[in-house]
Amino acid sequence: MSVDQMIKLSGVDLIRTRDPNNHLHCRKTQLLAYVGGRTRWSDLLMYGALGSTSAIHRHCYLRGEDRWAFDAPYVTDDDLRLLGFEVLSAGTVDLARFESGVTEFLATGQPVFFYAPRHHFPYWVEFMRRVGTLPEEYRLLHSFLLCGTSSTEVLLVDNVTDDHEYVPLTVSWDVLRDGYAREPERWFTDCATVRRTSGPDRAGFEAAYRTFLAGFGDGFELYDVIGDNLVVERASATAAYRAPGVNSLALLAGSRTLFSRFLALTAHGEEVRSAYARIAQLATVLSDRVTAFQVGLPALSADRIRRGLERLRQLEQQAARRLVDEAAGLPQLLPTPVSDR
């Protein structure tokens, strides 16, 4: 097989980011981008995107972890099954098995996901230098999405552009082989593929959403915590993207943006939809402002950001009450679209 005989998935150009806030773990955002290019109902996965702000607080403040390590309670294997997709895992494999299996999966229209150290890939090194990644984080593992192969190259789809949009990238097989030879124990871990099995199970999503709403309760105190710690974090964070407030707001803005998209598929009224659209917009603005504040831009005051956070908390509390109350009075939350009947 020569370079011009590359086996490539159809619809690679449809793999676009569905996570504009870039807050999800790399594997989840890849899965979401992939299935979003295969079905127009991918926003059904976001019914539980509001999640728990307490979980975000524990992750970012108590454990000091960044946003991409957060186990978001959406884009899960169970929900992907409801959408009509099955994630099949092969665990860790060696180089020989990986090479032999890639062509087989691609030939049946299935992508291949695998983890490997990102600093083994030249395009990742260039990206990390450009965005100021701390040197000690270069060696972290990253999930790679493989969508094509030839005898000499593989086609990866990755989001290392400045706007975190997915683009196709051609990499020599030698990059993978050399990297594997250097650290075989860290290569081709958690290998997986995805296959489509059916259309979305709307009744299943209806039940899952009602279960989520039944257990949903949040005081949204995290917004106060972020405001209270702005100045301390600015003085102590080694890099702006490591600050707990930056990571917390990225997770909040990202989840609210995705939940707002889910609401567009529901029977909720315009008041609820508009409320969460405003929340998503304000959370995104504040996420950008907190990041800029942590970078040290002098024009932004902590007091102004705190006022915005206070307003956002109020909007969240009001919208959550409307959301739960309205859902209780709706006999069907996910009506079947006319085009699906």
C-alpha positions as CSV (number, residue, x, y, z in Angstrom):
1,M,0.0,0.0,0.0
2,S,1.4,3.4,-1.0
3,V,0.7,6.9,0.3
4,D,-1.8,7.5,-2.4
5,Q,-3.7,4.4,-1.4
6,M,-4.5,5.7,2.1
7,I,-7.5,4.1,3.7
8,K,-9.5,7.0,5.2
9,L,-12.8,7.3,6.9
10,S,-15.5,9.1,5.1
11,G,-16.7,12.4,6.6
12,V,-13.4,13.4,8.2
13,D,-14.3,17.0,7.4
14,L,-17.5,16.6,9.5
15,I,-15.4,16.0,12.7
16,R,-15.7,19.5,14.2
17,T,-15.5,20.6,17.8
18,R,-18.8,20.5,19.7
19,D,-17.0,21.9,22.8
20,P,-16.3,25.6,21.9
21,N,-15.1,26.3,25.5
22,N,-12.5,23.5,25.3
23,H,-13.4,22.1,28.8
24,L,-13.8,18.4,28.3
25,H,-11.3,15.6,28.7
26,C,-9.5,15.0,25.3
27,R,-11.2,11.6,24.8
28,K,-14.7,12.9,25.5
29,T,-14.3,15.9,23.2
30,Q,-13.1,13.6,20.5
31,L,-16.0,11.2,20.9
32,L,-18.4,14.2,20.9
33,A,-16.8,15.6,17.8
34,Y,-16.9,12.3,16.0
35,V,-20.5,11.3,16.8
36,G,-21.6,14.9,16.2
37,G,-20.4,14.5,12.6
38,R,-22.5,11.3,12.3
39,T,-25.8,12.3,13.8
40,R,-27.7,15.6,14.2
41,W,-28.9,14.4,17.6
42,S,-25.6,14.5,19.5
43,D,-26.8,17.4,21.7
44,L,-29.1,14.8,23.4
45,L,-25.9,13.7,25.3
46,M,-26.0,17.0,27.2
47,Y,-29.1,16.4,29.3
48,G,-26.9,16.2,32.5
49,A,-24.4,18.8,31.6
50,L,-25.4,21.1,34.5
51,G,-23.8,18.5,36.8
52,S,-22.7,19.5,40.3
53,T,-20.7,22.7,41.1
54,S,-19.6,21.0,44.3
55,A,-17.9,18.3,42.2
56,I,-16.1,21.0,40.3
57,H,-15.1,22.7,43.5
58,R,-13.7,19.4,44.9
59,H,-11.8,18.8,41.7
60,C,-10.3,22.2,41.0
61,Y,-9.9,23.7,44.5
62,L,-9.5,20.7,46.9
63,R,-7.5,18.5,44.6
64,G,-5.8,21.2,42.4
65,E,-6.6,19.4,39.2
66,D,-7.2,21.0,35.8
67,R,-10.3,21.1,33.7
68,W,-9.3,18.3,31.3
69,A,-8.9,15.8,34.1
70,F,-12.5,16.4,35.3
71,D,-14.8,13.4,34.8
72,A,-17.7,15.3,33.4
73,P,-21.0,13.4,33.9
74,Y,-21.9,13.7,30.2
75,V,-20.7,12.1,27.0
76,T,-20.6,8.7,28.8
77,D,-20.6,5.3,27.3
78,D,-24.1,4.6,28.5
79,D,-25.4,7.8,26.9
80,L,-23.6,7.1,23.7
81,R,-25.4,3.8,23.6
82,L,-28.7,5.7,24.0
83,L,-27.6,7.8,21.0
84,G,-27.0,4.7,19.0
85,F,-23.2,4.3,19.2
86,E,-21.2,1.7,21.0
87,V,-17.7,2.3,22.3
88,L,-15.5,-0.9,22.1
89,S,-12.4,-1.0,24.1
90,A,-9.3,-3.1,23.5
91,G,-7.3,-1.8,26.5
92,T,-3.5,-1.6,26.0
93,V,-2.0,-3.3,22.9
94,D,1.5,-3.6,21.6
95,L,2.7,-2.0,18.4
96,A,2.3,-5.1,16.2
97,R,-1.3,-5.5,17.2
98,F,-2.1,-1.9,16.8
99,E,-0.6,-1.8,13.3
100,S,-2.5,-4.9,12.2
101,G,-5.8,-3.8,13.7
102,V,-5.9,-0.2,12.4
103,T,-6.6,-1.1,8.7
104,E,-9.3,-3.5,9.7
105,F,-11.3,-1.0,11.8
106,L,-10.9,1.8,9.2
107,A,-12.1,-0.5,6.4
108,T,-15.4,-1.0,8.3
109,G,-15.8,2.7,8.8
110,Q,-14.7,2.9,12.4
111,P,-12.1,5.3,13.9
112,V,-9.3,4.3,16.2
113,F,-8.6,6.0,19.5
114,F,-5.4,5.5,21.5
115,Y,-3.4,7.2,24.2
116,A,0.3,8.1,23.8
117,P,2.7,10.7,25.3
118,R,2.0,14.0,23.4
119,H,5.6,15.2,23.4
120,H,6.5,12.4,21.0
121,F,4.5,14.2,18.3
122,P,6.2,17.2,16.7
123,Y,3.0,19.1,16.1
124,W,2.1,18.8,19.8
125,V,5.5,20.1,20.9
126,E,5.0,23.1,18.6
127,F,1.5,23.7,20.0
128,M,2.7,23.4,23.6
129,R,5.5,25.9,23.1
130,R,3.1,28.3,21.4
131,V,0.5,28.3,24.2
132,G,3.0,28.3,27.1
133,T,2.5,24.8,28.5
134,L,4.6,24.2,31.5
135,P,7.7,22.0,30.7
136,E,6.8,19.3,33.3
137,E,3.4,18.8,31.5
138,Y,4.9,18.0,28.1
139,R,5.0,14.3,28.8
140,L,1.4,13.9,29.7
141,L,-0.7,11.4,27.8
142,H,-3.2,12.5,25.2
143,S,-5.9,10.7,23.4
144,F,-5.3,10.5,19.6
145,L,-8.1,10.0,17.0
146,L,-6.8,8.1,14.0
147,C,-9.0,8.3,10.9
148,G,-6.7,7.0,8.1
149,T,-3.6,5.0,7.3
150,S,-1.2,4.1,4.5
151,S,2.0,2.1,4.5
152,T,4.0,5.1,5.5
153,E,1.6,7.6,7.2
154,V,-1.4,7.9,9.5
155,L,-4.1,10.5,9.4
156,L,-4.9,12.0,12.8
157,V,-7.6,14.5,13.6
158,D,-6.7,16.8,16.5
159,N,-7.6,20.2,18.0
160,V,-4.3,22.0,18.4
161,T,-5.3,25.1,16.5
162,D,-5.6,28.4,18.3
163,D,-9.4,28.1,18.4
164,H,-9.2,24.4,19.3
165,E,-10.9,23.4,16.1
166,Y,-10.3,19.9,14.8
167,V,-8.1,19.6,11.7
168,P,-6.6,16.6,9.8
169,L,-2.9,16.0,10.4
170,T,-0.7,13.6,8.6
171,V,2.0,11.9,10.7
172,S,4.7,9.4,9.6
173,W,4.4,5.9,11.0
174,D,8.0,6.4,12.1
175,V,6.8,8.9,14.7
176,L,4.6,6.2,16.3
177,R,7.2,3.5,16.0
178,D,10.0,5.7,17.4
179,G,7.8,6.9,20.3
180,Y,6.8,3.3,21.1
181,A,10.4,2.2,21.1
182,R,11.2,5.0,23.7
183,E,8.3,4.4,26.1
184,P,6.4,1.2,25.1
185,E,4.6,1.0,28.4
186,R,2.9,4.4,27.8
187,W,1.9,3.9,24.2
188,F,-1.4,2.5,22.8
189,T,-3.2,2.5,26.2
190,D,-7.0,2.5,26.4
191,C,-7.4,1.8,22.7
192,A,-10.9,1.9,21.5
193,T,-13.2,2.3,18.5
194,V,-16.8,3.4,18.0
195,R,-19.5,1.8,15.8
196,R,-23.0,3.0,15.1
197,T,-25.7,0.6,16.1
198,S,-29.1,2.4,15.8
199,G,-30.8,5.8,15.9
200,P,-31.3,7.7,19.2
201,D,-33.4,6.1,21.9
202,R,-35.5,9.2,22.7
203,A,-37.5,7.4,25.4
204,G,-34.3,6.4,27.1
205,F,-33.0,10.0,27.0
206,E,-36.4,11.2,28.4
207,A,-36.1,8.8,31.3
208,A,-32.5,9.7,31.9
209,Y,-33.2,13.5,31.9
210,R,-36.1,13.1,34.3
211,T,-33.8,11.1,36.6
212,F,-31.2,13.8,36.4
213,L,-33.8,16.5,37.3
214,A,-35.1,14.5,40.2
215,G,-31.6,14.6,41.8
216,F,-30.6,18.1,40.7
217,G,-30.0,20.5,43.5
218,D,-27.3,23.1,43.8
219,G,-26.6,26.2,45.8
220,F,-24.0,27.5,43.2
221,E,-21.7,28.6,46.0
222,L,-18.7,27.9,43.7
223,Y,-19.2,31.3,42.1
224,D,-18.5,33.0,45.5
225,V,-15.4,30.8,46.0
226,I,-14.0,31.9,42.7
227,G,-14.5,35.5,43.5
228,D,-13.0,35.2,47.0
229,N,-9.9,33.6,45.6
230,L,-9.1,35.7,42.6
231,V,-6.4,37.9,44.0
232,V,-4.7,35.0,45.9
233,E,-4.6,32.8,42.8
234,R,-3.2,35.7,40.7
235,A,-0.3,36.0,43.1
236,S,0.4,32.2,43.5
237,A,-0.4,30.4,40.3
238,T,2.6,29.3,38.3
239,A,0.6,29.5,35.1
240,A,-2.8,31.1,34.5
241,Y,-4.4,28.0,33.1
242,R,-3.5,26.1,36.3
243,A,-5.5,28.5,38.6
244,P,-8.5,26.8,40.2
245,G,-10.8,29.7,39.3
246,V,-9.8,29.5,35.6
247,N,-10.4,25.8,35.5
248,S,-13.6,26.0,37.4
249,L,-15.1,28.7,35.2
250,A,-14.0,26.9,32.0
251,L,-15.9,23.9,33.3
252,L,-18.9,26.0,34.2
253,A,-19.0,27.9,30.9
254,G,-18.5,24.7,28.9
255,S,-21.2,22.7,30.7
256,R,-23.8,25.6,30.5
257,T,-23.1,26.1,26.8
258,L,-23.7,22.4,26.1
259,F,-26.8,22.2,28.3
260,S,-28.2,25.3,26.5
261,R,-27.9,23.3,23.2
262,F,-29.7,20.4,24.7
263,L,-32.6,22.6,25.7
264,A,-33.2,23.4,22.0
265,L,-34.3,19.8,21.5
266,T,-36.7,19.8,24.4
267,A,-40.3,21.0,25.1
268,H,-39.1,23.6,27.6
269,G,-40.4,27.0,27.0
270,E,-38.7,30.1,25.6
271,E,-38.2,31.6,29.1
272,V,-36.1,28.6,30.3
273,R,-34.2,28.3,27.1
274,S,-33.4,32.1,27.1
275,A,-32.3,32.0,30.7
276,Y,-29.7,29.3,30.1
277,A,-28.6,30.9,26.9
278,R,-27.9,34.1,29.0
279,I,-26.1,32.0,31.6
280,A,-23.9,30.3,29.0
281,Q,-23.0,33.6,27.5
282,L,-22.2,35.3,30.8
283,A,-20.2,32.3,32.1
284,T,-18.1,32.3,28.9
285,V,-17.5,36.1,29.2
286,L,-16.5,35.7,32.8
287,S,-14.3,32.7,32.0
288,D,-12.4,34.9,29.5
289,R,-12.2,37.7,32.0
290,V,-10.9,35.5,34.9
291,T,-8.3,34.1,32.6
292,A,-7.2,37.6,31.5
293,F,-7.1,38.7,35.2
294,Q,-4.9,35.7,36.1
295,V,-2.6,36.6,33.2
296,G,-2.2,40.0,34.8
297,L,-4.0,42.4,32.5
298,P,-4.3,45.6,34.5
299,A,-7.6,46.9,33.0
300,L,-9.7,44.2,34.8
301,S,-10.6,44.7,38.4
302,A,-11.4,41.9,40.8
303,D,-14.4,43.8,42.1
304,R,-15.9,44.0,38.6
305,I,-15.4,40.2,38.1
306,R,-16.9,39.5,41.5
307,R,-20.1,41.5,40.6
308,G,-20.4,39.4,37.4
309,L,-20.0,36.2,39.4
310,E,-22.7,37.3,41.9
311,R,-25.0,38.1,39.0
312,L,-24.3,34.7,37.4
313,R,-25.1,32.9,40.7
314,Q,-28.4,34.6,40.9
315,L,-29.3,33.7,37.3
316,E,-28.3,30.1,38.0
317,Q,-30.6,29.9,41.0
318,Q,-33.5,31.5,39.3
319,A,-33.1,29.3,36.1
320,A,-32.8,26.1,38.1
321,R,-36.1,26.7,39.9
322,R,-37.8,27.4,36.6
323,L,-36.3,24.4,34.9
324,V,-37.3,21.9,37.5
325,D,-40.8,23.4,38.0
326,E,-41.5,23.5,34.3
327,A,-40.3,20.0,33.7
328,A,-42.6,18.7,36.4
329,G,-45.6,20.0,34.4
330,L,-44.6,18.7,31.0
331,P,-46.0,15.3,30.0
332,Q,-43.2,14.8,27.5
333,L,-39.8,16.6,27.7
334,L,-38.3,15.3,24.4
335,P,-41.0,15.4,21.8
336,T,-40.4,13.5,18.6
337,P,-39.5,15.9,15.8
338,V,-41.8,16.0,12.7
339,S,-38.9,14.7,10.5
340,D,-38.5,11.6,12.8
341,R,-42.1,10.5,12.6
